[in-house]
C-alpha cells in the first residue's frame, strides 16, 4: 500500500507540473502534504515535516549554489567567457573550431548555471557560424553537450550539489569522478554525434547574433581562465591532498577548512569580485547589483530543491522510505543502475533534470545510506546522468534549442533529444565501469 501511495504521489507531481503547469515548488508542497496524510503522519506533525525538510535541504547547499551563481554572473558579464572563447578558437584553428567551442562550453559551464550558459553561449556559437559559414547544429550542439554535462554531473551545479548532501558524498571526490565521466560523454554526444548532423537545415535568427565586447575591454586570458576554474582547482586540490594525507595536524585541518565547498565558493567570489569586477573598472555598487541579479536568477531553482527536500522528509517521517529501500534491495537491479533508471523515468515524465534527480534521490537515499557497499559519490553521478535522459517537449531546454536554432520539432528531437540521451547512457556506463575499478 505504501508503495502504491508513492507511485500515486509521483504521478500527481507529474500531472501538476507537466499538465496543470503548476509551479514546481507549489507542486512539491501539495504532493508532500498529500503524501503525509495518505501515509499516516498525524496532521499536527505534517507542518513540522515540511519545515524540517525545507530547512535541512537548503541549509546544506544554499551557500554553495548562490555563491556559484555569483561567480558565474561575473564570468559572463565581464567578458571572461568571451575571452576564453577567443583564445581557444585561435589555439585550435578554424579546422578544429568545433573542438574549441566544446572546451569553451566545458570551462564556462562549470561556474555558469545551464540556462545562463545557454543564453550567453548560443550567440557566440552563431557568431562563429556566420563568420565561417558553417552548419549551425553541427557547430553548436557539441558546446551545448558540454554545458549539459557540467549541469548534470558537476558541483557546484544545483542538482549534483544537492545530491552530494543527500547521500553524504564527498564534494571533491564526486567532482573528480564527474570530470572523468564528462570527457567521454561530451566527446560522444558532442563532436562524434554532431558529425552525423552536418546536413541538418538550420538558419539561426539574426536576433541572436552576439554583441561582443571590444578586445580592450576584456580581462586577460590568465585572469579569465583562473577565475572561471578557481572553484574546480580548489576543490580538486584539497580532495587530492586530504585523500593522501591522513594526519590530524594543523596543515591538514587548514586544507580541510579551505577545501570545504562553501569556503571554496566564498574564496572564489571574493577573488572574482576583484579580478572580474573592480579590476575591470567596475564600481563596487555595480558589482553588487550584478550579484543581486545572480540571486534572482537562481531563486526558482532553490525553491525547487527545497520542495524536493520537503518530499524527502515526509517519506522519512512516515517510515515509507525504509519500506521502499527494503523492496529495492530485493530487486535484481544493480543499485547504481536503479538510481539512474528512476531519475530517467521521472526526467522523461516531468522534463526538469533538477526535479528528476532530487526526486529519485529521495526515493533511494535510505538504501544508499544504509548499504555501505554503494559508493555515494557514484550514486550522485548515476542519478545525475539519469536526470539528463531524453529531453523532449515538456522540457524548457528543448524549446530553447528549437527556437534559437530555428528548427522543426522533428529535427529538434533528432538532434537535441538524442544528444541528451547519449550523455545519459554514456554517463551510467561510465559510472558502472568506475564502480568496478574503485572496488
N, C-alpha and C positions, 0 to 999 in steps of 0.2 A: 504493500500500500504506500509506503514512504517513497519508494522508487517511482511509482506512478504519479505521486504528487509532484516530485521534482521534474519529471517529464512534462507534466501539465504546466508547471510554472515556467519552464524554459520555452515551451510553445507559446504561452501567454506573452512572454517577453518578446519573442519573435514577432508576434502579431501586433503588439503595441508599437514596436519600433518601426517595423517594415510596412505594415498595412495601415495602422491608425496614425502613423507619423508622430507618435508621442515622443517628447524629448527623452533621450536615453536615461538621464538621471531620474526623471519622474517615473519612467517605466520600471527601472530597478526598484525604486521606492515602493511602487504599487505592488510589484511582484513579490518583493521581500516580505511585506506586511501580509499579503495573501498567503505566502508560504508559511509564515509563522503561525497564522491562525489554523491552517489546514494540518500542520504538523504538531499541533497541540501545545504550543508555547502559550502560557497564560497571557491574557490580553494586557494585563498591567505590566508584563515583562517585555513586550514587543518593542515598546519605545526605547527601553534600555538597550536591547539588542541593536536597534537602528543606530543609536548614538555611539555605542561601543564600536560597531563595525566601521562607521564613518571615521571616527577618531583614530582607531588603530591603523587603518589603511592609509589615510592621508598623513598621519603623524610620521610614518616611516619614509615617505617618498616626496612630500610636498617641497621640501627644501631643494632636493636634487632636481626635480622637474622644473621648478620655477627658475632656479639659477641657470640651468641648462638652456631654458628658453631665452634668458637674458643674453647669454654668451652668443647663442645663435643669431639673435637680433643684431648684435653689434657686428658679427662676422658678415652678415648680409648687407646692412646699411652702410657700412664703412667702405665698401668696395673690396674687402678682403677676398670674398668669393670670386669676384671678377678678376682680381689679380692672380689668384691661384689658377683660374681657368686660362688666362692669357699665357702664363708661364708654361703650363703643361701642353697647351696647343703648340707653342713654339718648340718645346722639347721633343714632342712626338712627331711633329711634322704633319703636313696635310694628308699624307698617305695613311697615317695611323691616327687621324683626328678622332675617330670613334673611341679608341682606347684612351685618349686624353680626356674625353668627356666622362668616361667611366671613372677614371681616377678622380676627376673633379667632383662627380656625384658622390663618390665614396667619402672623400675628405670633407666636403661641405655637409654631407648627410649626417656625419657624426654629431656635430653640435646643433644642426638645424632640425626642427620637427618636420614631419613629412610634408604637410600641406604648405608650410612656409617654403621649404626647399623646392617643392614642385613649382610654385608660383614664381619664385625667383630664378630658378634654373631653366625653365622652359623658354623664356625669352632669349637666354644665352644660346640654347640649342638652335632656335630659329635664326639667330644672327649668323651662326655657323652655316646653317642650311642655305640661307640666302647668299652668303658670301662665296661659298664654294660650290653652289648649285648641286646639292646632294639630296638624296631621298630623306624626307623628314623622319619617318618612323624608323628607318634603318639607323639613322644617326642618333635619334633621341631616346629610343627605348632602352638602350644599354645604360645610359645615365640614370634613367628613372628606375631601372632594376637595382642599381646601386643604392639609390635613395630608399627604395622599398626594403632592401635587405638590412640597412642600418636601422630603419624604423622597427623592423620586426625582431632583430637579433641582438642589437647592441644597446646597453646602457650608455648614456642617461636618458634614452627614449622612454616614454611613459610606461608602455606595456612591459618590456623586459625589466625595467627598474622595479615596477610593482611586483612582478613575478619573483624577482630575487628576494624581496622582503617576505613574500608569502611562503616561499619554500626554504627560507633561511639559508639561501645560497650565498656565495662569495662574489661580490661585485667584480673584483679584478679578475678572478678565475673565469667567471662567466664571460667577461669581455674577451679574454684571451681565446677561449673556446669559440666564441662567436666570430672572432676575426678569422680563425681557421676555417670555419664553415662558410664565411662570407665570400671568400675568394672563388671557390668552385661554383657557388650559387650565382654570383654575379657574372662570371665568365660564361656559363652555360645558358642562363636566362637572358643575358645581355648580348654581347657580340656574336656568340655562336647562333643563338636563336634568331637574332635580328638579321643575320645574313640570309635567312630564308624570306625576308620581307622587303627586299630591295625594290620590288616592283609594286608594292602596295601604294595605291594613289593617295596622296595627302598634300593638300595645299594649305599650309597654316595661314591663319588670318593675319592680315597686316597689323591689326591691333596689337598683336603680341610681339612685335619687334622689340628688341632690347633697347633700353635707354641707358647707354653705358656712360660711366663717369670718365672724364678725361684722365689720361695717364698720370698727369702731375697731381691729381687729387687722390690717387690710390695709395694705400700703405705699401711698404716694401714687401718683397716676396718672403723674406725671412720672417718678418712680423706677421704676415698673413698666415703662413703655414704654422708657425709656432703657436699663435693664439688659437687657431681653429683646432689644433691637435693637442693642446695642453691637457685637457681632461683625460684623454686617452693615455698620453705619456705618463702622467702622474699615477693613474690607476694601475697601469700595467707595470710600471717600475716598482711601485710599492708591493704589488702582488708577487712579483718575481723575488724581491728581497725577502719578504715575510715567509714565502714558501721554502726558502733556502736557509733562513736564519731563525732558529727556534729558541734563541736565548731570551732572557727576560730583562736585558739591560736597558739603559736609558735610550740608546740609539734605536733599539727595536721598538720601544714604546713610542718614540717620536715618529718613526716611519709609519707605525700603525695609526698614529693620530692623523698625520697629514695625508695618509693614504685612504682614510675613511671617506666615502663618497661625498657626503655633504661638505666636508672640509675641502676636498678636491675642487668641487664646484665653486665654493666660496673663493678659494685662491684664484681660480680661473676667471671669475667675473671681476675680481679686483684688478687683476692684471689686464684683462680686456678693456676695462673702463679707461685705463691709461693708454694702452697700446693702440686701441682702435677707437678711442674716444678723444680725450684731451690732447693727446699727441698728434691727432689728425686735425686739430684746430677747432674741435667742438667744445663748447662750454659745458660745465657740469650740469647745468639746468637742462640743456638739450639732451645730454646723455641720459639724465634722469627720466625725461619724457619718453625716450626710446625704451627704457627698461619698463616703464609703466605699460607701454603698448605691448611689450612681450608678455606681461602678466595677463593682459586682456586676451591675447591670442591663446594662452594655454588654459584659461579658466574653464572652458567647457570640457576639456579633456580631464581635468582634475575632478570635475563633478561626476563624470562617467566612472572614473576609477573609484571614487568614493562610493558611488552607488553599487558597484560590484562588491566592494568591501562589506556593505550592509547585507547583501545577499549571502555572502560567505559566512558572516557572523550568525545570521538566522539559522543557517544549516548547522553550524557548530552548536548553537544553543539548543537546537531541537534534538541533537544527537543523531540526526539522519546521515551526517557525513560519515560517521563511523560505520553505519549500516551499509552505505554505498561503498566505502573503502573495502569492507569485508567481501561484498559481492564482486567488486572489481578484482580483488586478489584471487578469486576463484576462476576468473576468466583465463583463457589460453593466450590472450594478447599480451605482448611484451609491454610493460608499464609505460615506457617512453613512447612507444607507438600508440598506445591507448590515449595518452595525453594529446599527442598530435592529432589523432582522429577526432577526438571530442572538439578540439579547437577548430578543426577544419569544417566539421558539420555545422557548428554554431556560426562560423565566419560565412559560410555559403548561405546560411539561413538569414543572418542579420545584416551582413555587409560590413560591419565595423570590426577591424582587426583588434582594436583595443578591447572592445566588449567581448569578442570571441576568446581572446587569450585569458582575460581575467575570469570569465565565467567558467571556462574549462578548468582553470587553476583552482577555483573554489570547489569544484567537484572532486578533484584528485589530490588536493593538498594534504588531506589527512593521511592518505595512503603513503605519500612521499615522506611525510614527517615521521611516520611510524615504522616504515621499512627502510632501514639504513643501507640496504643494498642498492637503492635507487639513488643515483647521483643527482642532487638537486640542481646543480649548475646545468647539467644536460637536460633536465626536465624543463627548465626555463626556456632553453633553446628549442626543444621539441614542440612545446606549446606555441612558442613564437613562430616557428615555421608553419605549424598548422593554422595559425591565425591569418596567414597570408594567402591561403588556398583560394583559387578561382574567384577573384573579384569580378562581379558582374553588375547587373542593372540596379541592385539595391545598395551599391557602394558609391559614395561620392567621388572617390578616386577614379572610378570607371568613367564617370561623366566628365570630370575634369580633363582626362586624357582625350576623350572623344571630341569635346568641344575645342580644346586648344589645338589639336591636330586636325580638326575638321574632317573626322572620319564617319563612316556609317556605323551603325550598331554592330553589324556583322563583322566588319573589319576591326572594330574595337575588341570584340571577343576573340578574334583570330590573333590579335597582337597582344593587347594589354592583359586579357584574362588568361591566356596561355602563358605569358611571361610570369605572372604571379604564381600560377600553378607549378611551373618549373622550379621557381625559387622555393616553394613549399616542399616539393618532393625531394629536391636535392638536399634541402635542409634536414629532413628527417633521415635520409640515407646517411648523411654525414654524421648526424647525432648517433645513430646506431653503430656506425664504424668506430667513432670515438669511444663509445661505451665499451666496445670490445678491447680497444687499445688501453684505455685507462685502467680497466680491471686487471 
